[in-house]
Amino acid sequence: MPKFIDYHAKMPQLPPQVVQQIVGDIKAGKADKFGVKPLNAIIGSGGEGWCLAEAPNADAVCRSHEAKGIALSKGEVKEVQTLV
């Protein structure tokens, strides 16, 4: 499955239950209804964020984010290869 990383210049304030859902999804290692399996999320000290996921394509990553109330354009999603 292809891997994608996306970038958020400024992460939105998310309700605690959404943050808990994201953490739970990462720990569970299960794909959502869009076929997106979150692998990790990183928050920078300046409020920026990155998400690493396995997904069928960049559109699925965008739809998965939008379902959680996080706007994401296809231009902010890049296919990547990990070393491990």
RASULVEN-V640153 format. One line per field, one symbol per residue. phi: phi as a letter, one per 40 degrees, with the letter a starting at -180 (. if undefined). psi: psi as a letter, one per 30 degrees, with the letter a starting at -180 (. if undefined). burial: 1 if it has 16 or more other C-alpha atoms within 10 Angstrom, else 0. A space follows every 50 residues. Layout:
BEGIN
phi = ???
psi = ???
burial = ???
END
This chain:
BEGIN
phi = .cbbbbbbcacccbcdccccccccccccgbccccgcbcbabbbcccgcab bbacacaccccccccdccgbcacdccbbcbbccb
psi = klkkklkjejkljkkeeeeeeeeeeeefgkkaffgkjkelkkklfgfllk kklkleleeeeeeeeefggjkklffgkkklklf.
burial = 00111111001000000000010011000010011111110000000011 1111111101111110000001100010000000
END
